[in-house]
């Protein structure tokens, strides 16, 4: 049972680390001095819109 739980927790950690949600990205962008994730991306992509979905 403990081994199964450990495997489940590892799978969840991988998924969470793989793609942060929009709220997390907005908060990280605020820490970097931007209004939101979109403004952060525009600053680094030269205004190009990212095709990733939330």
C-alpha distance matrix in Angstrom:
0.0 3.8 5.4 5.1 6.3 8.6 9.9 10.7 12.4 14.3 15.5 16.7 18.5 20.2 21.4 22.7 24.5 25.9 28.1 28.8 30.1 33.8 33.7 32.2 34.8 37.5 36.6 36.5 39.8 41.3 40.4 42.3 45.3 45.1 45.2 42.1 40.2 43.1 45.7 43.6 43.3 47.0 48.0 46.2 46.7 50.4 50.0 48.2 45.7 42.1 40.9 37.2 36.0 34.0
3.8 0.0 3.8 5.4 5.1 6.1 8.6 9.9 10.6 12.3 14.3 15.4 16.4 18.5 20.2 21.1 22.5 24.3 26.6 27.1 28.7 32.4 32.1 30.3 32.9 35.7 34.5 34.2 37.7 39.0 37.8 39.8 42.8 42.9 43.2 40.3 38.5 41.5 43.9 41.6 41.5 45.3 46.0 44.1 45.0 48.6 48.4 46.8 44.4 40.9 40.0 36.3 35.3 33.2
5.4 3.8 0.0 3.8 5.5 5.1 6.2 8.7 9.9 10.6 12.4 14.4 15.4 16.7 18.7 20.1 21.1 22.6 25.3 26.3 28.1 31.9 32.0 30.0 32.3 35.4 34.4 33.8 37.1 38.8 37.7 39.2 42.5 42.4 42.9 39.9 37.7 40.6 43.1 40.7 40.3 44.1 44.8 42.7 43.4 47.1 47.0 45.2 43.0 39.3 38.3 34.7 33.9 32.2
5.1 5.4 3.8 0.0 3.8 5.4 5.1 6.2 8.7 9.9 10.7 12.4 14.3 15.5 16.8 18.5 20.1 21.2 23.6 24.6 26.2 29.9 30.2 28.6 30.9 33.9 33.2 32.9 36.1 37.8 37.0 38.6 41.7 41.3 41.6 38.4 36.2 38.9 41.6 39.4 38.9 42.6 43.6 41.7 42.1 45.8 45.5 43.5 41.1 37.5 36.2 32.5 31.5 29.8
6.3 5.1 5.5 3.8 0.0 3.8 5.4 5.0 6.2 8.6 9.9 10.6 12.3 14.3 15.5 16.5 18.3 19.9 22.0 22.6 23.9 27.6 27.6 25.9 28.5 31.3 30.4 30.2 33.6 35.0 34.2 36.1 39.1 38.8 38.9 35.9 34.0 36.9 39.4 37.3 37.1 40.8 41.7 40.0 40.6 44.3 43.9 42.2 39.7 36.2 35.2 31.4 30.3 28.2
8.6 6.1 5.1 5.4 3.8 0.0 3.8 5.5 5.2 6.2 8.7 10.0 10.6 12.4 14.4 15.4 16.5 18.3 20.8 21.5 23.4 27.1 27.1 25.0 27.4 30.4 29.3 28.8 32.1 33.8 32.6 34.3 37.5 37.4 37.9 35.0 32.9 35.9 38.2 35.8 35.7 39.4 40.0 38.1 38.9 42.6 42.5 40.9 38.6 35.1 34.3 30.6 29.9 27.9
9.9 8.6 6.2 5.1 5.4 3.8 0.0 3.8 5.5 5.1 6.2 8.7 9.9 10.7 12.6 14.4 15.4 16.5 19.2 20.5 22.5 26.3 26.8 24.8 26.8 30.0 29.4 28.7 31.9 33.8 32.9 34.3 37.5 37.1 37.6 34.4 32.1 34.8 37.4 35.0 34.4 38.2 39.0 36.9 37.4 41.1 41.0 39.1 36.8 33.1 32.1 28.5 27.8 26.2
10.7 9.9 8.7 6.2 5.0 5.5 3.8 0.0 3.8 5.4 5.1 6.3 8.7 10.0 10.8 12.4 14.3 15.4 17.5 18.5 20.0 23.7 24.2 22.6 24.8 27.8 27.4 27.1 30.1 32.0 31.4 32.9 35.9 35.4 35.5 32.3 30.0 32.7 35.5 33.4 32.9 36.6 37.6 35.8 36.2 39.9 39.4 37.6 35.0 31.5 30.3 26.6 25.6 23.7
12.4 10.6 9.9 8.7 6.2 5.2 5.5 3.8 0.0 3.8 5.4 5.1 6.1 8.6 10.0 10.5 12.2 14.1 16.2 16.6 18.3 22.0 22.1 20.1 22.5 25.5 24.6 24.3 27.5 29.2 28.4 30.0 33.1 32.8 33.1 30.0 28.0 31.0 33.4 31.2 31.1 34.8 35.6 33.9 34.6 38.2 37.9 36.4 34.0 30.5 29.8 26.0 25.1 22.9
14.3 12.3 10.6 9.9 8.6 6.2 5.1 5.4 3.8 0.0 3.8 5.4 5.1 6.2 8.7 9.9 10.5 12.1 14.9 16.0 18.3 22.0 22.5 20.2 22.1 25.4 24.7 23.8 26.9 28.9 27.9 29.2 32.4 32.2 32.8 29.8 27.4 30.2 32.6 30.2 29.7 33.5 34.2 32.1 32.8 36.5 36.5 34.8 32.7 29.1 28.4 24.8 24.4 22.6
15.5 14.3 12.4 10.7 9.9 8.7 6.2 5.1 5.4 3.8 0.0 3.8 5.5 5.2 6.4 8.7 10.0 10.5 13.1 14.7 16.7 20.5 21.4 19.6 21.2 24.5 24.4 23.7 26.5 28.8 28.2 29.3 32.4 31.7 32.1 28.8 26.2 28.8 31.5 29.3 28.5 32.2 33.2 31.2 31.5 35.2 34.9 32.9 30.6 26.9 25.9 22.2 21.6 20.1
16.7 15.4 14.4 12.4 10.6 10.0 8.7 6.3 5.1 5.4 3.8 0.0 3.8 5.4 5.2 6.2 8.6 9.8 11.5 12.2 13.8 17.6 18.2 16.5 18.6 21.7 21.4 21.1 24.0 26.0 25.6 27.0 29.9 29.2 29.3 26.1 23.8 26.5 29.2 27.2 26.7 30.4 31.5 29.8 30.3 33.9 33.4 31.7 29.1 25.7 24.8 21.0 20.1 17.9
18.5 16.4 15.4 14.3 12.3 10.6 9.9 8.7 6.1 5.1 5.5 3.8 0.0 3.8 5.5 5.2 6.1 8.4 10.6 11.1 13.5 17.1 17.5 15.1 17.1 20.3 19.7 18.8 22.0 24.0 23.2 24.5 27.6 27.2 27.8 24.7 22.4 25.4 27.7 25.3 25.1 28.9 29.6 27.8 28.6 32.2 32.1 30.6 28.4 24.9 24.6 20.9 20.4 18.3
20.2 18.5 16.7 15.5 14.3 12.4 10.7 10.0 8.6 6.2 5.2 5.4 3.8 0.0 3.8 5.5 5.2 5.9 9.0 10.7 13.5 17.1 18.3 15.9 17.1 20.6 20.5 19.3 22.0 24.5 23.9 24.6 27.8 27.2 27.9 24.7 22.0 24.6 27.1 24.6 23.8 27.6 28.4 26.2 26.7 30.4 30.4 28.6 26.5 22.9 22.4 18.8 18.7 17.3
21.4 20.2 18.7 16.8 15.5 14.4 12.6 10.8 10.0 8.7 6.4 5.2 5.5 3.8 0.0 3.8 5.5 5.0 6.8 8.7 10.8 14.5 16.0 14.2 15.4 18.8 19.2 18.4 20.9 23.4 23.3 24.1 27.1 26.0 26.3 22.8 20.1 22.5 25.3 23.2 22.3 25.9 27.2 25.3 25.5 29.1 28.7 26.8 24.3 20.8 19.9 16.2 15.6 14.0
22.7 21.1 20.1 18.5 16.5 15.4 14.4 12.4 10.5 9.9 8.7 6.2 5.2 5.5 3.8 0.0 3.8 5.5 6.0 6.2 8.4 12.1 12.9 10.9 12.5 15.8 15.8 15.2 18.0 20.2 20.0 21.1 24.0 23.1 23.4 20.1 17.7 20.5 23.1 21.0 20.7 24.4 25.4 23.8 24.5 28.0 27.5 26.1 23.6 20.3 20.0 16.3 15.6 13.3
24.5 22.5 21.1 20.1 18.3 16.5 15.4 14.3 12.2 10.5 10.0 8.6 6.1 5.2 5.5 3.8 0.0 3.8 5.7 6.4 9.8 13.1 14.1 11.3 12.1 15.8 15.6 14.1 16.9 19.4 18.8 19.4 22.6 22.1 22.9 19.8 17.2 20.0 22.2 19.6 19.2 23.0 23.6 21.7 22.6 26.2 26.2 24.8 22.9 19.4 19.6 16.0 16.3 14.4
25.9 24.3 22.6 21.2 19.9 18.3 16.5 15.4 14.1 12.1 10.5 9.8 8.4 5.9 5.0 5.5 3.8 0.0 3.8 6.7 9.9 12.9 14.9 12.6 12.6 16.4 17.1 15.6 17.6 20.6 20.4 20.6 23.6 22.6 23.3 20.0 16.9 19.1 21.7 19.3 18.1 21.8 22.9 20.7 20.9 24.6 24.5 22.7 20.7 17.0 16.7 13.2 13.7 12.6
28.1 26.6 25.3 23.6 22.0 20.8 19.2 17.5 16.2 14.9 13.1 11.5 10.6 9.0 6.8 6.0 5.7 3.8 0.0 3.8 6.5 9.2 11.6 9.9 9.6 13.2 14.4 13.4 15.1 18.1 18.5 18.7 21.4 19.9 20.2 16.7 13.6 15.8 18.6 16.6 15.5 19.1 20.5 18.8 18.9 22.5 21.9 20.2 17.9 14.4 14.2 10.5 10.6 9.0
28.8 27.1 26.3 24.6 22.6 21.5 20.5 18.5 16.6 16.0 14.7 12.2 11.1 10.7 8.7 6.2 6.4 6.7 3.8 0.0 3.8 6.7 8.2 6.2 6.7 10.1 10.9 10.3 12.4 15.0 15.4 16.2 18.7 17.4 17.6 14.1 11.6 14.4 17.0 15.0 14.8 18.4 19.6 18.4 19.1 22.4 21.7 20.6 18.2 15.2 15.6 12.0 11.6 9.1
30.1 28.7 28.1 26.2 23.9 23.4 22.5 20.0 18.3 18.3 16.7 13.8 13.5 13.5 10.8 8.4 9.8 9.9 6.5 3.8 0.0 3.8 5.6 5.5 6.5 8.8 10.3 11.0 12.5 14.6 15.9 17.0 18.9 17.0 16.4 12.8 10.7 13.3 16.2 15.1 15.0 18.2 19.9 19.3 19.7 22.7 21.4 20.4 17.6 15.0 15.2 11.7 10.3 6.9
33.8 32.4 31.9 29.9 27.6 27.1 26.3 23.7 22.0 22.0 20.5 17.6 17.1 17.1 14.5 12.1 13.1 12.9 9.2 6.7 3.8 0.0 3.8 5.4 5.0 6.1 8.6 9.9 10.4 12.3 14.4 15.3 16.6 14.2 13.1 9.5 7.7 10.0 13.0 12.5 12.6 15.5 17.3 17.4 17.8 20.4 18.7 18.1 15.3 13.3 14.0 11.1 9.7 6.4
33.7 32.1 32.0 30.2 27.6 27.1 26.8 24.2 22.1 22.5 21.4 18.2 17.5 18.3 16.0 12.9 14.1 14.9 11.6 8.2 5.6 3.8 0.0 3.8 5.5 5.1 6.3 8.7 9.9 10.7 12.7 14.5 15.5 13.7 12.3 9.2 8.8 11.7 13.9 13.5 14.6 17.3 18.7 19.2 20.1 22.5 20.9 20.9 18.2 16.6 17.6 14.9 13.4 10.0
32.2 30.3 30.0 28.6 25.9 25.0 24.8 22.6 20.1 20.2 19.6 16.5 15.1 15.9 14.2 10.9 11.3 12.6 9.9 6.2 5.5 5.4 3.8 0.0 3.8 5.4 5.2 6.2 8.6 9.9 10.8 12.6 14.5 13.3 13.0 10.1 9.1 12.6 14.4 13.0 14.2 17.4 18.2 18.1 19.5 22.2 21.2 21.2 18.9 16.9 18.2 15.2 14.5 11.3
34.8 32.9 32.3 30.9 28.5 27.4 26.8 24.8 22.5 22.1 21.2 18.6 17.1 17.1 15.4 12.5 12.1 12.6 9.6 6.7 6.5 5.0 5.5 3.8 0.0 3.8 5.5 5.2 6.1 8.7 10.0 10.6 12.5 10.9 10.9 7.7 5.7 9.3 11.1 9.4 10.4 13.7 14.5 14.4 15.7 18.4 17.5 17.5 15.5 13.6 15.4 12.8 12.8 10.3
37.5 35.7 35.4 33.9 31.3 30.4 30.0 27.8 25.5 25.4 24.5 21.7 20.3 20.6 18.8 15.8 15.8 16.4 13.2 10.1 8.8 6.1 5.1 5.4 3.8 0.0 3.8 5.5 5.1 6.3 8.9 9.9 10.6 8.6 7.7 4.7 4.7 8.2 9.4 8.8 10.7 13.2 14.0 14.9 16.4 18.4 17.1 17.8 15.8 14.7 16.8 14.8 14.4 11.9
36.6 34.5 34.4 33.2 30.4 29.3 29.4 27.4 24.6 24.7 24.4 21.4 19.7 20.5 19.2 15.8 15.6 17.1 14.4 10.9 10.3 8.6 6.3 5.2 5.5 3.8 0.0 3.8 5.3 5.0 6.5 8.8 10.0 9.3 9.0 7.3 8.0 11.6 12.1 10.9 13.4 16.0 16.1 16.9 18.9 21.0 20.1 21.0 19.3 18.1 20.2 18.0 17.7 14.8
36.5 34.2 33.8 32.9 30.2 28.8 28.7 27.1 24.3 23.8 23.7 21.1 18.8 19.3 18.4 15.2 14.1 15.6 13.4 10.3 11.0 9.9 8.7 6.2 5.2 5.5 3.8 0.0 3.8 5.4 5.1 6.5 8.9 8.8 10.0 8.4 8.0 11.7 11.8 9.5 11.9 14.9 14.4 14.5 16.9 19.3 19.1 19.9 18.6 17.1 19.6 17.4 17.8 15.4
39.8 37.7 37.1 36.1 33.6 32.1 31.9 30.1 27.5 26.9 26.5 24.0 22.0 22.0 20.9 18.0 16.9 17.6 15.1 12.4 12.5 10.4 9.9 8.6 6.1 5.1 5.3 3.8 0.0 3.8 5.4 5.0 6.4 5.3 6.8 5.5 5.5 8.8 8.2 6.1 9.1 11.6 11.0 11.8 14.3 16.2 15.8 17.0 16.1 15.3 18.1 16.6 17.3 15.4
41.3 39.0 38.8 37.8 35.0 33.8 33.8 32.0 29.2 28.9 28.8 26.0 24.0 24.5 23.4 20.2 19.4 20.6 18.1 15.0 14.6 12.3 10.7 9.9 8.7 6.3 5.0 5.4 3.8 0.0 3.8 5.3 5.1 5.0 5.8 6.2 8.2 11.0 9.9 8.8 12.3 14.0 13.2 14.7 17.4 18.8 18.2 19.9 19.0 18.6 21.4 19.9 20.2 18.0
40.4 37.8 37.7 37.0 34.2 32.6 32.9 31.4 28.4 27.9 28.2 25.6 23.2 23.9 23.3 20.0 18.8 20.4 18.5 15.4 15.9 14.4 12.7 10.8 10.0 8.9 6.5 5.1 5.4 3.8 0.0 3.8 5.4 7.4 9.3 9.7 10.8 13.9 12.7 10.7 14.0 16.1 14.7 15.6 18.6 20.2 20.3 21.9 21.4 20.5 23.4 21.7 22.3 20.1
42.3 39.8 39.2 38.6 36.1 34.3 34.3 32.9 30.0 29.2 29.3 27.0 24.5 24.6 24.1 21.1 19.4 20.6 18.7 16.2 17.0 15.3 14.5 12.6 10.6 9.9 8.8 6.5 5.0 5.3 3.8 0.0 3.8 5.9 9.1 9.6 10.1 12.7 10.9 8.3 11.6 13.5 11.5 12.2 15.6 17.0 17.6 19.4 19.3 18.7 21.9 20.7 21.9 20.2
45.3 42.8 42.5 41.7 39.1 37.5 37.5 35.9 33.1 32.4 32.4 29.9 27.6 27.8 27.1 24.0 22.6 23.6 21.4 18.7 18.9 16.6 15.5 14.5 12.5 10.6 10.0 8.9 6.4 5.1 5.4 3.8 0.0 3.8 6.9 8.9 10.6 12.4 9.9 8.5 12.3 13.2 11.2 13.0 16.2 16.9 17.1 19.5 19.5 19.6 23.0 22.1 23.1 21.5
45.1 42.9 42.4 41.3 38.8 37.4 37.1 35.4 32.8 32.2 31.7 29.2 27.2 27.2 26.0 23.1 22.1 22.6 19.9 17.4 17.0 14.2 13.7 13.3 10.9 8.6 9.3 8.8 5.3 5.0 7.4 5.9 3.8 0.0 3.8 5.6 7.5 8.9 6.2 5.7 9.5 10.2 9.0 11.3 13.9 14.6 14.1 16.4 16.2 16.6 19.9 19.3 20.1 18.7
45.2 43.2 42.9 41.6 38.9 37.9 37.6 35.5 33.1 32.8 32.1 29.3 27.8 27.9 26.3 23.4 22.9 23.3 20.2 17.6 16.4 13.1 12.3 13.0 10.9 7.7 9.0 10.0 6.8 5.8 9.3 9.1 6.9 3.8 0.0 3.8 7.2 8.1 6.2 7.5 10.7 11.1 11.1 13.8 15.6 16.1 14.7 17.0 16.1 16.7 19.7 19.1 19.2 17.6
42.1 40.3 39.9 38.4 35.9 35.0 34.4 32.3 30.0 29.8 28.8 26.1 24.7 24.7 22.8 20.1 19.8 20.0 16.7 14.1 12.8 9.5 9.2 10.1 7.7 4.7 7.3 8.4 5.5 6.2 9.7 9.6 8.9 5.6 3.8 0.0 3.8 5.5 5.5 6.4 8.8 10.2 11.0 12.9 14.3 15.6 14.0 15.4 13.9 13.9 16.6 15.6 15.6 13.8
40.2 38.5 37.7 36.2 34.0 32.9 32.1 30.0 28.0 27.4 26.2 23.8 22.4 22.0 20.1 17.7 17.2 16.9 13.6 11.6 10.7 7.7 8.8 9.1 5.7 4.7 8.0 8.0 5.5 8.2 10.8 10.1 10.6 7.5 7.2 3.8 0.0 3.8 5.5 5.0 6.2 8.6 10.0 10.9 11.9 13.9 12.5 13.1 11.4 10.7 13.3 12.1 12.6 11.2
43.1 41.5 40.6 38.9 36.9 35.9 34.8 32.7 31.0 30.2 28.8 26.5 25.4 24.6 22.5 20.5 20.0 19.1 15.8 14.4 13.3 10.0 11.7 12.6 9.3 8.2 11.6 11.7 8.8 11.0 13.9 12.7 12.4 8.9 8.1 5.5 3.8 0.0 3.8 5.4 5.1 6.2 8.7 10.1 10.1 11.5 9.4 10.1 8.4 8.8 11.6 11.5 12.2 11.7
45.7 43.9 43.1 41.6 39.4 38.2 37.4 35.5 33.4 32.6 31.5 29.2 27.7 27.1 25.3 23.1 22.2 21.7 18.6 17.0 16.2 13.0 13.9 14.4 11.1 9.4 12.1 11.8 8.2 9.9 12.7 10.9 9.9 6.2 6.2 5.5 5.5 3.8 0.0 3.8 5.4 5.0 6.2 8.8 9.8 10.3 8.7 10.8 10.3 11.4 14.7 14.9 15.9 15.4
43.6 41.6 40.7 39.4 37.3 35.8 35.0 33.4 31.2 30.2 29.3 27.2 25.3 24.6 23.2 21.0 19.6 19.3 16.6 15.0 15.1 12.5 13.5 13.0 9.4 8.8 10.9 9.5 6.1 8.8 10.7 8.3 8.5 5.7 7.5 6.4 5.0 5.4 3.8 0.0 3.8 5.5 5.3 6.6 8.6 10.2 9.8 11.3 11.1 11.2 14.7 14.4 15.9 15.3
43.3 41.5 40.3 38.9 37.1 35.7 34.4 32.9 31.1 29.7 28.5 26.7 25.1 23.8 22.3 20.7 19.2 18.1 15.5 14.8 15.0 12.6 14.6 14.2 10.4 10.7 13.4 11.9 9.1 12.3 14.0 11.6 12.3 9.5 10.7 8.8 6.2 5.1 5.4 3.8 0.0 3.8 5.4 5.2 5.7 8.0 7.5 8.0 7.8 7.6 11.3 11.4 13.5 13.8
47.0 45.3 44.1 42.6 40.8 39.4 38.2 36.6 34.8 33.5 32.2 30.4 28.9 27.6 25.9 24.4 23.0 21.8 19.1 18.4 18.2 15.5 17.3 17.4 13.7 13.2 16.0 14.9 11.6 14.0 16.1 13.5 13.2 10.2 11.1 10.2 8.6 6.2 5.0 5.5 3.8 0.0 3.8 5.5 5.1 5.5 4.2 6.3 7.2 8.8 12.5 13.7 15.7 16.3
48.0 46.0 44.8 43.6 41.7 40.0 39.0 37.6 35.6 34.2 33.2 31.5 29.6 28.4 27.2 25.4 23.6 22.9 20.5 19.6 19.9 17.3 18.7 18.2 14.5 14.0 16.1 14.4 11.0 13.2 14.7 11.5 11.2 9.0 11.1 11.0 10.0 8.7 6.2 5.3 5.4 3.8 0.0 3.8 5.8 5.8 6.7 9.2 10.8 11.9 15.7 16.5 18.8 19.1
46.2 44.1 42.7 41.7 40.0 38.1 36.9 35.8 33.9 32.1 31.2 29.8 27.8 26.2 25.3 23.8 21.7 20.7 18.8 18.4 19.3 17.4 19.2 18.1 14.4 14.9 16.9 14.5 11.8 14.7 15.6 12.2 13.0 11.3 13.8 12.9 10.9 10.1 8.8 6.6 5.2 5.5 3.8 0.0 3.8 5.7 7.7 8.9 10.6 10.8 14.5 15.2 17.9 18.6
46.7 45.0 43.4 42.1 40.6 38.9 37.4 36.2 34.6 32.8 31.5 30.3 28.6 26.7 25.5 24.5 22.6 20.9 18.9 19.1 19.7 17.8 20.1 19.5 15.7 16.4 18.9 16.9 14.3 17.4 18.6 15.6 16.2 13.9 15.6 14.3 11.9 10.1 9.8 8.6 5.7 5.1 5.8 3.8 0.0 3.8 5.5 5.4 7.7 8.2 11.8 13.3 16.3 17.6
50.4 48.6 47.1 45.8 44.3 42.6 41.1 39.9 38.2 36.5 35.2 33.9 32.2 30.4 29.1 28.0 26.2 24.6 22.5 22.4 22.7 20.4 22.5 22.2 18.4 18.4 21.0 19.3 16.2 18.8 20.2 17.0 16.9 14.6 16.1 15.6 13.9 11.5 10.3 10.2 8.0 5.5 5.8 5.7 3.8 0.0 3.8 5.6 8.9 10.7 14.2 16.2 19.0 20.4
50.0 48.4 47.0 45.5 43.9 42.5 41.0 39.4 37.9 36.5 34.9 33.4 32.1 30.4 28.7 27.5 26.2 24.5 21.9 21.7 21.4 18.7 20.9 21.2 17.5 17.1 20.1 19.1 15.8 18.2 20.3 17.6 17.1 14.1 14.7 14.0 12.5 9.4 8.7 9.8 7.5 4.2 6.7 7.7 5.5 3.8 0.0 3.8 6.3 9.2 12.5 14.7 17.0 18.4
48.2 46.8 45.2 43.5 42.2 40.9 39.1 37.6 36.4 34.8 32.9 31.7 30.6 28.6 26.8 26.1 24.8 22.7 20.2 20.6 20.4 18.1 20.9 21.2 17.5 17.8 21.0 19.9 17.0 19.9 21.9 19.4 19.5 16.4 17.0 15.4 13.1 10.1 10.8 11.3 8.0 6.3 9.2 8.9 5.4 5.6 3.8 0.0 3.8 6.4 9.3 12.0 14.6 16.6
45.7 44.4 43.0 41.1 39.7 38.6 36.8 35.0 34.0 32.7 30.6 29.1 28.4 26.5 24.3 23.6 22.9 20.7 17.9 18.2 17.6 15.3 18.2 18.9 15.5 15.8 19.3 18.6 16.1 19.0 21.4 19.3 19.5 16.2 16.1 13.9 11.4 8.4 10.3 11.1 7.8 7.2 10.8 10.6 7.7 8.9 6.3 3.8 0.0 3.8 6.4 9.0 11.1 13.2
42.1 40.9 39.3 37.5 36.2 35.1 33.1 31.5 30.5 29.1 26.9 25.7 24.9 22.9 20.8 20.3 19.4 17.0 14.4 15.2 15.0 13.3 16.6 16.9 13.6 14.7 18.1 17.1 15.3 18.6 20.5 18.7 19.6 16.6 16.7 13.9 10.7 8.8 11.4 11.2 7.6 8.8 11.9 10.8 8.2 10.7 9.2 6.4 3.8 0.0 3.8 5.6 8.5 10.7
40.9 40.0 38.3 36.2 35.2 34.3 32.1 30.3 29.8 28.4 25.9 24.8 24.6 22.4 19.9 20.0 19.6 16.7 14.2 15.6 15.2 14.0 17.6 18.2 15.4 16.8 20.2 19.6 18.1 21.4 23.4 21.9 23.0 19.9 19.7 16.6 13.3 11.6 14.7 14.7 11.3 12.5 15.7 14.5 11.8 14.2 12.5 9.3 6.4 3.8 0.0 3.8 6.4 9.7
37.2 36.3 34.7 32.5 31.4 30.6 28.5 26.6 26.0 24.8 22.2 21.0 20.9 18.8 16.2 16.3 16.0 13.2 10.5 12.0 11.7 11.1 14.9 15.2 12.8 14.8 18.0 17.4 16.6 19.9 21.7 20.7 22.1 19.3 19.1 15.6 12.1 11.5 14.9 14.4 11.4 13.7 16.5 15.2 13.3 16.2 14.7 12.0 9.0 5.6 3.8 0.0 3.8 6.6
36.0 35.3 33.9 31.5 30.3 29.9 27.8 25.6 25.1 24.4 21.6 20.1 20.4 18.7 15.6 15.6 16.3 13.7 10.6 11.6 10.3 9.7 13.4 14.5 12.8 14.4 17.7 17.8 17.3 20.2 22.3 21.9 23.1 20.1 19.2 15.6 12.6 12.2 15.9 15.9 13.5 15.7 18.8 17.9 16.3 19.0 17.0 14.6 11.1 8.5 6.4 3.8 0.0 3.8
34.0 33.2 32.2 29.8 28.2 27.9 26.2 23.7 22.9 22.6 20.1 17.9 18.3 17.3 14.0 13.3 14.4 12.6 9.0 9.1 6.9 6.4 10.0 11.3 10.3 11.9 14.8 15.4 15.4 18.0 20.1 20.2 21.5 18.7 17.6 13.8 11.2 11.7 15.4 15.3 13.8 16.3 19.1 18.6 17.6 20.4 18.4 16.6 13.2 10.7 9.7 6.6 3.8 0.0
